[in-house]
Amino acid sequence: MGCWNQNVEAMPPEELRQVQYRLAKALVSRIYETSEFYRRRMKEQGVRPDDIRSLADIRKLPFMYKQDLRDNYPDGLFCAPRDELVRYHVSSGTTGKPTVVGYTRRDIENWSESLARAFSSCGLGRGDVLQVSYGYGLFTGGLGVHYGAERVGATVLPTSVGNTERQIELMQDLHTTAIACTPSYLLHMGEVAEKMGVSIRDDTDLRIGILGAEPWSEQMRSRIEEWLGIRAYDIYGTSELSGPMFTECSEQQGIHIWGDLALAEVVDPKTGEVLQPGERGELVVTILQKEAFPMIRYRVGDITIMDEAPCACGRTHPRIRRIQGRVDDMLIVRGINVFPSQVEHALLEIPEVGRHFQIVVDRKGALDAMLVRVEVSEEAFSDKITDLMMIRKMVEHRLRGSLNVGVAVELVEPGSLPRFEGKSKKVVDRRSL
């Protein structure tokens, strides 16, 4: 099975739930004593630490929201003394006041342990060279992945983001075997490599991609794996929870959430009601051993499905399915809910279209109008108007069937849509302009 810590990763489910309960009970008691915010919020909810008598009683606790972090900027939610902090990370604050996350030494250790298990589960370890093309600095991605990779004995190449031609040269010269970056940046890197006359499949030793920080579809994974000749694994985490913490295992059937480190729930985004495994909803996470910046029932905003079925890899910890989008990314077009991931899923089933698209939503009079701009693949691109019209009609038909709403399609030349070194921006909503 290739576990980093087999005793924990293959723990019997009932024993794991008992561990989760003990950790959750201790966490709730600690924050009730040390955090004015949590004590006030729990009193408002009418719940005390003594009311947590089973793991299911965690549902009695109030939710925590992104706005709570902003309202308590910079460190109003910290539960560790300042002299015990060893690091800060800070979000960009592009959608409001930034959020500050603090870490004790034990928090850093648990973060690295989580990623050591994750990387081992997808075959990364001693002898590998991991090229970290996530941003370093205040962003959690680069440093988080870096420490986890060193923990499993891999050699780290900290390239960060940008300077793509140099990154490709280093990939060849230093025999990179794994890369960690966004899916969109890896696609960009593959295109730049081809312009340099380099085939990542044939001219490098790359075999693993650790890809995340933005939603991507199963169809995108298939395109990446076929084109670049690697196995692409989904990685998940947010800065509020620590940073990137969890990945798929070698089975690629969902992301294992280490139950001794985090308690995951999926709830109805509107009612907050906890959903059953297999039902799609909003991810809620409690970080069970966080010292500096505890998170209790934090509504992450990501849409997923909980999977508690046994995994063929032998690990017993629950999984979440691929992130399908964000609650706040959902577009409502003429009363129909549309996620960008649905568009990507439909497009990438069509061989004639490329790997890049852009959604433009506008209002024409009283009605919403949705335009999907799609690059045609190099092989399918033609000067014949009739060929392009056939492709456009095929794309429109596929999108209408998938989204249940009429969509206009504009075909564009390969390479003409914007490329992104960080998170991709696939939606332009002009309705509020």
C-alpha positions as CSV (number, residue, x, y, z in Angstrom):
1,M,0.0,0.0,0.0
2,G,3.0,2.3,0.4
3,C,1.8,4.1,3.5
4,W,3.8,6.8,5.3
5,N,2.2,5.8,8.6
6,Q,0.3,2.5,8.1
7,N,-0.9,2.3,11.7
8,V,-2.8,5.5,11.3
9,E,-3.7,5.4,7.6
10,A,-5.2,1.9,7.9
11,M,-6.8,2.4,11.3
12,P,-10.2,0.5,11.7
13,P,-13.0,3.0,11.0
14,E,-14.6,2.7,14.4
15,E,-11.3,3.3,16.1
16,L,-10.7,6.3,13.9
17,R,-14.1,7.8,14.9
18,Q,-13.2,7.3,18.6
19,V,-9.9,9.2,18.0
20,Q,-11.9,12.0,16.2
21,Y,-14.3,12.3,19.1
22,R,-11.5,12.5,21.7
23,L,-9.7,15.2,19.7
24,A,-12.9,17.1,18.9
25,K,-13.9,17.1,22.6
26,A,-10.5,18.4,23.7
27,L,-10.5,21.0,21.0
28,V,-13.9,22.4,21.9
29,S,-13.0,22.6,25.6
30,R,-9.8,24.4,24.8
31,I,-11.2,27.0,22.5
32,Y,-14.2,27.6,24.9
33,E,-11.6,28.6,27.5
34,T,-9.2,30.5,25.3
35,S,-11.2,32.2,22.6
36,E,-13.7,35.0,23.3
37,F,-15.1,34.6,19.8
38,Y,-15.9,30.9,20.1
39,R,-17.2,31.2,23.6
40,R,-19.6,33.9,22.5
41,R,-20.7,32.1,19.4
42,M,-21.3,28.8,21.3
43,K,-23.3,30.7,24.0
44,E,-25.4,32.2,21.2
45,Q,-26.0,28.7,19.9
46,G,-26.9,27.4,23.3
47,V,-24.1,24.8,23.5
48,R,-21.3,24.2,26.0
49,P,-18.4,21.8,25.8
50,D,-20.2,19.3,28.1
51,D,-22.9,19.0,25.4
52,I,-20.4,17.2,23.1
53,R,-21.0,13.6,24.2
54,S,-20.5,11.9,20.8
55,L,-18.9,12.7,17.5
56,A,-22.4,13.4,16.1
57,D,-22.8,16.2,18.7
58,I,-20.3,18.2,16.7
59,R,-23.3,19.2,14.6
60,K,-24.6,21.2,17.6
61,L,-21.7,23.7,17.2
62,P,-22.1,26.9,15.1
63,F,-20.6,27.2,11.7
64,M,-17.6,29.5,11.0
65,Y,-17.5,31.6,7.9
66,K,-14.9,33.5,5.9
67,Q,-16.4,36.8,7.2
68,D,-15.5,35.8,10.7
69,L,-11.9,35.7,9.8
70,R,-12.1,39.2,8.2
71,D,-14.1,40.6,11.1
72,N,-11.3,39.5,13.5
73,Y,-8.4,40.6,11.4
74,P,-5.5,40.2,12.0
75,D,-5.2,37.8,14.9
76,G,-8.5,38.0,16.9
77,L,-9.1,34.2,16.4
78,F,-5.7,33.0,17.5
79,C,-5.7,30.6,20.5
80,A,-1.9,30.4,21.1
81,P,0.4,33.0,22.7
82,R,2.3,35.2,20.3
83,D,5.6,33.8,21.4
84,E,4.6,30.3,20.4
85,L,4.0,31.3,16.7
86,V,6.6,30.3,14.2
87,R,5.0,31.5,11.0
88,Y,2.3,33.6,9.4
89,H,0.6,33.2,6.0
90,V,-1.7,35.8,4.6
91,S,-4.3,35.6,1.9
92,S,-4.3,38.0,-1.1
93,G,-7.5,39.8,0.1
94,T,-8.7,40.1,-3.5
95,T,-12.3,39.7,-2.4
96,G,-12.1,41.6,0.8
97,K,-9.9,42.1,3.8
98,P,-7.1,39.5,3.8
99,T,-7.0,36.6,6.3
100,V,-4.0,35.9,8.5
101,V,-3.2,32.3,9.5
102,G,-0.7,31.6,12.3
103,Y,1.2,28.4,13.0
104,T,2.9,26.9,16.0
105,R,5.7,24.5,15.5
106,R,3.3,21.6,16.1
107,D,1.0,23.0,13.5
108,I,3.8,23.0,10.9
109,E,4.7,19.4,11.9
110,N,1.1,18.3,11.4
111,W,0.9,20.1,8.1
112,S,4.0,18.3,6.9
113,E,2.8,15.0,8.2
114,S,-0.5,15.3,6.3
115,L,1.4,16.0,3.1
116,A,3.9,13.2,3.7
117,R,1.0,10.7,3.9
118,A,-0.6,12.3,0.8
119,F,2.6,12.2,-1.3
120,S,3.4,8.7,-0.3
121,S,-0.1,7.6,-1.3
122,C,0.5,8.7,-4.9
123,G,3.9,7.3,-5.2
124,L,6.2,10.2,-4.4
125,G,9.2,9.7,-2.2
126,R,13.0,9.3,-1.9
127,G,14.7,9.5,-5.3
128,D,12.1,11.8,-6.7
129,V,12.7,15.5,-7.7
130,L,9.7,17.6,-7.1
131,Q,9.5,20.9,-9.0
132,V,7.3,23.2,-6.9
133,S,5.7,25.7,-9.2
134,Y,3.2,27.1,-6.7
135,G,3.9,30.6,-5.4
136,Y,6.2,30.9,-2.4
137,G,5.9,33.6,0.3
138,L,2.6,34.7,1.9
139,F,0.7,32.1,-0.2
140,T,0.6,28.7,1.5
141,G,1.0,26.5,-1.6
142,G,4.7,26.6,-2.2
143,L,6.0,26.3,1.3
144,G,3.4,23.7,2.3
145,V,4.2,21.4,-0.6
146,H,7.9,22.0,-0.1
147,Y,8.0,20.8,3.5
148,G,5.8,17.8,2.8
149,A,8.1,16.7,0.0
150,E,11.2,17.0,2.0
151,R,9.5,15.0,4.8
152,V,9.2,12.0,2.4
153,G,12.8,12.3,1.3
154,A,12.2,13.9,-2.1
155,T,14.5,16.5,-3.5
156,V,12.8,19.8,-3.9
157,L,13.3,22.2,-6.8
158,P,11.6,25.5,-5.6
159,T,11.0,27.2,-8.9
160,S,7.8,29.1,-7.8
161,V,5.6,30.6,-10.5
162,G,6.7,32.2,-13.8
163,N,9.9,32.2,-15.9
164,T,8.4,29.2,-17.7
165,E,11.2,28.6,-20.3
166,R,13.7,28.5,-17.5
167,Q,11.5,26.1,-15.6
168,I,11.4,23.7,-18.6
169,E,15.1,23.8,-18.9
170,L,15.6,23.0,-15.2
171,M,13.0,20.2,-15.6
172,Q,15.2,18.6,-18.2
173,D,18.6,19.4,-16.6
174,L,17.8,18.3,-13.1
175,H,15.6,15.4,-14.1
176,T,12.4,16.5,-12.4
177,T,10.1,13.5,-11.8
178,A,7.1,15.4,-10.3
179,I,5.7,18.8,-10.4
180,A,3.3,20.7,-8.1
181,C,1.3,23.6,-9.7
182,T,-2.1,24.6,-11.0
183,P,-3.6,22.5,-13.8
184,S,-3.8,25.6,-16.0
185,Y,-0.1,26.4,-15.4
186,L,0.9,22.9,-16.4
187,L,-1.1,23.2,-19.6
188,H,0.7,26.5,-20.2
189,M,4.0,24.9,-19.5
190,G,3.3,22.1,-22.0
191,E,2.5,24.7,-24.7
192,V,5.6,26.7,-24.0
193,A,7.7,23.5,-24.1
194,E,6.4,22.6,-27.5
195,K,7.3,26.1,-28.8
196,M,10.8,25.4,-27.5
197,G,10.9,22.1,-29.4
198,V,10.6,20.1,-26.1
199,S,8.2,17.3,-25.5
200,I,7.5,16.9,-21.8
201,R,6.3,13.3,-22.5
202,D,9.5,12.3,-24.5
203,D,12.2,14.7,-23.4
204,T,11.8,14.9,-19.6
205,D,11.6,12.4,-16.7
206,L,8.3,13.9,-15.5
207,R,5.9,11.1,-14.2
208,I,3.7,12.8,-11.6
209,G,1.7,16.0,-11.4
210,I,0.3,17.3,-8.1
211,L,-2.3,19.7,-9.3
212,G,-4.8,21.9,-7.5
213,A,-5.6,25.4,-6.2
214,E,-8.4,25.6,-8.8
215,P,-11.3,23.3,-9.9
216,W,-10.5,21.0,-12.8
217,S,-12.5,18.2,-14.3
218,E,-11.8,14.5,-14.9
219,Q,-11.8,15.3,-18.6
220,M,-9.0,17.8,-18.0
221,R,-7.0,15.1,-16.1
222,S,-7.4,12.7,-19.1
223,R,-6.2,15.4,-21.5
224,I,-3.2,16.2,-19.3
225,E,-2.2,12.6,-18.7
226,E,-2.5,11.6,-22.4
227,W,-0.7,14.7,-23.7
228,L,2.2,14.9,-21.2
229,G,2.5,11.2,-20.3
230,I,2.1,11.6,-16.6
231,R,-0.3,10.6,-13.8
232,A,-2.1,13.7,-12.5
233,Y,-3.2,13.8,-8.9
234,D,-5.7,16.2,-7.3
235,I,-4.4,18.1,-4.2
236,Y,-6.7,20.0,-1.8
237,G,-6.5,22.5,1.0
238,T,-7.1,26.2,1.7
239,S,-5.0,28.8,3.5
240,E,-7.5,28.9,6.3
241,L,-7.2,25.2,7.1
242,S,-3.3,25.4,6.9
243,G,-2.7,25.2,3.2
244,P,-2.6,22.2,0.8
245,M,-3.0,19.1,3.0
246,F,-4.7,16.2,1.2
247,T,-4.3,14.4,-2.2
248,E,-5.8,11.5,-4.1
249,C,-4.0,8.1,-3.6
250,S,-2.8,5.9,-6.5
251,E,-6.4,4.8,-7.1
252,Q,-7.4,8.4,-8.2
253,Q,-10.9,7.9,-6.8
254,G,-11.2,10.8,-4.4
255,I,-9.1,12.8,-1.9
256,H,-8.3,11.1,1.4
257,I,-9.0,13.4,4.3
258,W,-6.9,12.2,7.3
259,G,-9.5,11.8,10.0
260,D,-7.1,12.2,12.9
261,L,-6.2,15.7,11.5
262,A,-9.5,16.9,10.1
263,L,-13.2,16.1,10.5
264,A,-15.1,16.7,7.2
265,E,-18.8,17.1,6.6
266,V,-20.9,18.0,3.5
267,V,-23.9,20.2,4.1
268,D,-26.8,21.7,2.1
269,P,-25.5,25.2,1.1
270,K,-28.9,26.7,1.8
271,T,-30.0,25.0,5.0
272,G,-26.8,23.9,6.6
273,E,-28.2,20.4,7.1
274,V,-25.6,17.6,7.1
275,L,-26.0,15.5,3.9
276,Q,-25.4,11.8,3.5
277,P,-22.4,10.3,1.7
278,G,-23.0,10.5,-2.0
279,E,-25.0,13.7,-1.8
280,R,-23.5,16.9,-3.3
281,G,-23.1,19.9,-1.1
282,E,-20.8,22.4,0.6
283,L,-17.6,21.1,2.4
284,V,-17.4,21.9,6.1
285,V,-14.1,21.2,7.9
286,T,-12.9,21.1,11.5
287,I,-9.2,20.9,12.0
288,L,-8.8,18.7,15.0
289,Q,-5.2,19.4,16.2
290,K,-4.7,23.0,15.2
291,E,-3.1,25.1,18.0
292,A,-2.6,28.6,16.8
293,F,-5.7,29.1,14.6
294,P,-8.4,26.5,15.3
295,M,-11.1,26.0,12.7
296,I,-14.4,24.6,14.0
297,R,-17.0,23.7,11.3
298,Y,-15.6,26.1,8.8
299,R,-17.7,26.4,5.7
300,V,-15.1,26.3,3.0
301,G,-17.4,27.2,0.1
302,D,-16.3,24.3,-2.1
303,I,-18.8,21.9,-3.6
304,T,-18.1,18.2,-3.3
305,I,-19.4,14.8,-2.3
306,M,-18.4,12.7,0.8
307,D,-17.3,9.1,0.0
308,E,-17.0,6.7,3.0
309,A,-16.8,3.5,0.9
310,P,-13.6,1.4,1.4
311,C,-10.8,2.5,-0.9
312,A,-8.9,-0.1,-2.9
313,C,-5.6,1.3,-1.6
314,G,-6.4,0.0,1.9
315,R,-6.6,3.4,3.6
316,T,-9.6,3.7,5.8
317,H,-9.9,7.5,6.0
318,P,-12.9,9.1,4.3
319,R,-12.6,10.7,0.9
320,I,-14.1,13.7,-0.8
321,R,-14.8,13.6,-4.5
322,R,-13.3,16.1,-7.0
323,I,-14.2,19.7,-6.1
324,Q,-17.0,20.7,-8.6
325,G,-16.9,24.4,-8.0
326,R,-17.6,27.0,-5.4
327,V,-20.8,28.1,-3.9
328,D,-20.0,31.6,-4.8
329,D,-18.8,30.6,-8.3
330,M,-22.2,29.3,-9.3
331,L,-23.7,31.3,-12.1
332,I,-27.5,31.7,-12.3
333,V,-28.4,32.1,-16.0
334,R,-32.1,32.5,-16.7
335,G,-32.9,30.7,-13.5
336,I,-30.5,27.8,-14.2
337,N,-27.5,27.0,-11.9
338,V,-24.3,26.7,-13.9
339,F,-20.9,25.8,-12.7
340,P,-17.7,26.4,-14.8
341,S,-16.7,22.8,-14.1
342,Q,-19.9,21.7,-16.0
343,V,-18.8,23.7,-19.0
344,E,-15.3,22.2,-18.9
345,H,-16.6,18.7,-18.5
346,A,-18.8,19.0,-21.6
347,L,-16.1,20.8,-23.7
348,L,-13.3,18.3,-23.0
349,E,-15.4,15.4,-24.3
350,I,-15.2,17.0,-27.7
351,P,-11.9,16.2,-29.5
352,E,-12.1,19.2,-31.9
353,V,-11.8,21.8,-29.1
354,G,-8.7,22.8,-27.3
355,R,-7.8,22.9,-23.6
356,H,-8.8,26.5,-22.9
357,F,-12.2,28.3,-22.7
358,Q,-13.7,31.4,-21.2
359,I,-17.3,32.1,-20.0
360,V,-18.7,35.6,-20.6
361,V,-22.1,36.4,-19.0
362,D,-23.9,39.6,-19.9
363,R,-27.4,41.0,-19.9
364,K,-29.2,41.8,-23.1
365,G,-32.3,43.8,-22.1
366,A,-34.0,41.9,-19.4
367,L,-32.4,38.6,-20.2
368,D,-29.1,37.0,-19.3
369,A,-26.9,35.9,-22.1
370,M,-24.0,33.4,-21.8
371,L,-21.2,33.2,-24.3
372,V,-18.6,30.5,-24.2
373,R,-15.4,31.3,-26.1
374,V,-13.6,28.1,-27.0
375,E,-10.2,27.5,-28.6
376,V,-10.3,25.0,-31.5
377,S,-7.6,22.3,-31.3
378,E,-4.6,22.7,-33.6
379,E,-5.7,19.5,-35.5
380,A,-9.3,20.7,-36.1
381,F,-8.5,24.4,-36.9
382,S,-9.4,25.1,-40.5
383,D,-9.8,28.0,-42.9
384,K,-13.1,26.4,-44.1
385,I,-16.0,28.3,-42.7
386,T,-18.2,25.2,-43.1
387,D,-15.9,23.1,-40.9
388,L,-15.9,25.7,-38.1
389,M,-19.7,26.1,-38.3
390,M,-20.1,22.3,-37.8
391,I,-17.8,22.4,-34.8
392,R,-19.6,25.4,-33.3
393,K,-23.0,23.7,-33.7
394,M,-21.7,20.6,-32.1
395,V,-20.3,22.5,-29.1
396,E,-23.6,24.5,-28.7
397,H,-25.6,21.2,-28.8
398,R,-23.3,19.6,-26.2
399,L,-23.5,22.6,-23.9
400,R,-27.2,22.9,-24.1
401,G,-27.6,19.3,-23.2
402,S,-25.3,19.5,-20.3
403,L,-26.4,22.9,-18.9
404,N,-30.1,22.9,-19.8
405,V,-29.8,26.5,-21.0
406,G,-29.0,28.0,-24.4
407,V,-25.4,29.1,-24.8
408,A,-23.8,31.1,-27.6
409,V,-20.4,29.7,-28.7
410,E,-17.5,31.6,-30.2
411,L,-14.6,29.6,-31.7
412,V,-11.2,31.2,-31.5
413,E,-7.8,30.4,-32.7
414,P,-5.5,28.1,-30.7
415,G,-3.4,30.1,-28.2
416,S,-5.6,33.2,-28.3
417,L,-7.3,33.1,-24.9
418,P,-5.5,34.3,-21.8
419,R,-3.0,32.0,-20.0
420,F,-2.4,32.2,-16.3
421,E,0.6,31.3,-14.2
422,G,-1.5,31.3,-11.0
423,K,-5.2,30.4,-10.6
424,S,-7.0,30.6,-13.9
425,K,-9.9,33.0,-14.4
426,K,-12.5,31.4,-16.6
427,V,-15.5,33.6,-15.9
428,V,-16.2,37.2,-16.9
429,D,-19.5,38.3,-15.5
430,R,-20.5,41.7,-17.0
431,R,-24.0,41.9,-15.5
432,S,-22.9,44.0,-12.6
433,L,-20.8,46.4,-14.6
